[in-house]
Amino acid sequence: MSGLEERERAVELYFTTPMTTAQVVEHLGYPTRQCLERWLAMDSRYAGHMAKPIIPLETRRRAVGPVLGGMQQKQAAKQLGAGVGAVHGWVRAYRKGGMCISSSRCFVFSHVFFRV
């Protein structure tokens, strides 16, 4: 497979599935996450904005809940294919009063509002 074909395959997989950039990289075995993000930035569908969060909100919610229930952050991160630092940040954001994705909408997660 040529470099261009690999690029097209990775970008198409990202846009046609709910996979995160990290999950696409893990699934394909290439490129690096940062390289994929550069390829996405060059795609007209991306057009200078995030087509979707790098880690979808649902994944973030699935990480925070178990951690609040006693699961270790490292275990939650591994289970969801996210970094431990990311899970730590999501839990910290939750404990401070919510996870900001954008400022226009909110949803309730347990007893704290999250902006969506």
C-alpha positions as CSV (number, residue, x, y, z in Angstrom):
1,M,0.0,0.0,0.0
2,S,1.4,3.4,-0.9
3,G,1.7,6.4,1.5
4,L,-1.2,8.1,-0.1
5,E,-3.4,5.0,0.1
6,E,-2.5,4.6,3.8
7,R,-3.4,8.2,4.4
8,E,-6.8,7.9,2.6
9,R,-7.6,4.7,4.5
10,A,-6.8,6.2,7.9
11,V,-8.7,9.4,7.3
12,E,-11.7,7.6,5.9
13,L,-11.8,5.2,8.9
14,Y,-11.8,8.2,11.2
15,F,-14.6,10.0,9.4
16,T,-16.8,6.9,8.9
17,T,-16.6,5.4,12.4
18,P,-17.0,6.7,15.9
19,M,-13.3,5.8,16.5
20,T,-11.0,8.4,18.1
21,T,-7.7,9.3,16.4
22,A,-5.9,7.1,19.0
23,Q,-8.2,4.1,18.2
24,V,-7.7,4.5,14.5
25,V,-3.9,4.4,15.0
26,E,-4.2,1.3,17.2
27,H,-6.5,-0.4,14.8
28,L,-4.4,0.2,11.7
29,G,-1.0,0.1,13.3
30,Y,0.0,3.4,11.7
31,P,0.5,6.4,11.6
32,T,1.2,8.2,14.8
33,R,-1.8,10.0,16.4
34,Q,-0.2,13.4,15.7
35,C,0.4,12.4,12.0
36,L,-3.2,11.4,11.6
37,E,-4.3,14.7,13.1
38,R,-2.2,16.5,10.6
39,W,-3.8,14.4,7.8
40,L,-7.2,15.3,9.1
41,A,-6.4,19.0,9.2
42,M,-5.6,18.8,5.4
43,D,-8.9,17.1,4.6
44,S,-11.7,19.4,3.4
45,R,-14.2,17.6,5.7
46,Y,-12.2,18.8,8.7
47,A,-12.0,22.3,7.3
48,G,-10.1,24.0,10.1
49,H,-12.3,22.7,12.9
50,M,-12.7,19.6,15.0
51,A,-15.2,17.3,13.2
52,K,-15.6,15.6,16.5
53,P,-13.7,15.7,19.8
54,I,-10.5,13.7,19.8
55,I,-12.1,11.6,22.6
56,P,-15.9,11.5,22.2
57,L,-17.9,12.8,25.2
58,E,-19.5,9.4,25.7
59,T,-16.0,7.8,26.2
60,R,-15.2,10.5,28.7
61,R,-18.4,9.8,30.6
62,R,-17.7,6.1,30.5
63,A,-14.3,6.8,32.2
64,V,-15.5,9.2,34.9
65,G,-18.3,7.0,36.2
66,P,-16.2,4.0,37.1
67,V,-13.4,6.1,38.6
68,L,-15.9,7.8,40.9
69,G,-17.1,4.4,41.8
70,G,-13.6,3.4,42.9
71,M,-11.9,2.1,39.8
72,Q,-8.3,3.2,39.4
73,Q,-7.8,5.9,36.7
74,K,-5.2,3.7,35.0
75,Q,-7.6,0.8,34.7
76,A,-10.4,3.0,33.3
77,A,-8.0,4.5,30.8
78,K,-6.8,1.1,29.6
79,Q,-10.4,-0.2,29.3
80,L,-11.4,2.7,27.1
81,G,-8.2,3.2,25.1
82,A,-7.5,6.6,26.5
83,G,-4.4,8.0,28.3
84,V,-4.2,8.0,32.1
85,G,-3.6,11.8,32.0
86,A,-6.7,12.3,30.0
87,V,-8.8,10.3,32.4
88,H,-7.3,12.3,35.3
89,G,-8.2,15.5,33.6
90,W,-11.8,14.4,33.0
91,V,-12.2,13.3,36.6
92,R,-10.7,16.6,37.8
93,A,-13.1,18.6,35.5
94,Y,-16.0,16.6,36.7
95,R,-15.1,17.3,40.3
96,K,-14.8,21.0,39.6
97,G,-18.3,21.1,38.2
98,G,-18.4,19.7,34.6
99,M,-16.6,18.8,31.4
100,C,-16.6,21.7,28.9
101,I,-16.9,20.6,25.3
102,S,-18.5,23.8,24.1
103,S,-20.5,26.5,25.8
104,S,-23.9,26.0,24.1
105,R,-25.5,22.9,25.7
106,C,-25.4,21.0,28.9
107,F,-26.4,17.6,30.1
108,V,-26.6,16.1,33.5
109,F,-24.1,13.3,34.5
110,S,-25.0,12.1,38.0
111,H,-25.4,15.4,40.0
112,V,-23.1,17.6,37.9
113,F,-23.9,19.5,34.7
114,F,-21.6,18.9,31.7
115,R,-21.5,21.3,28.8
116,V,-21.9,19.8,25.4
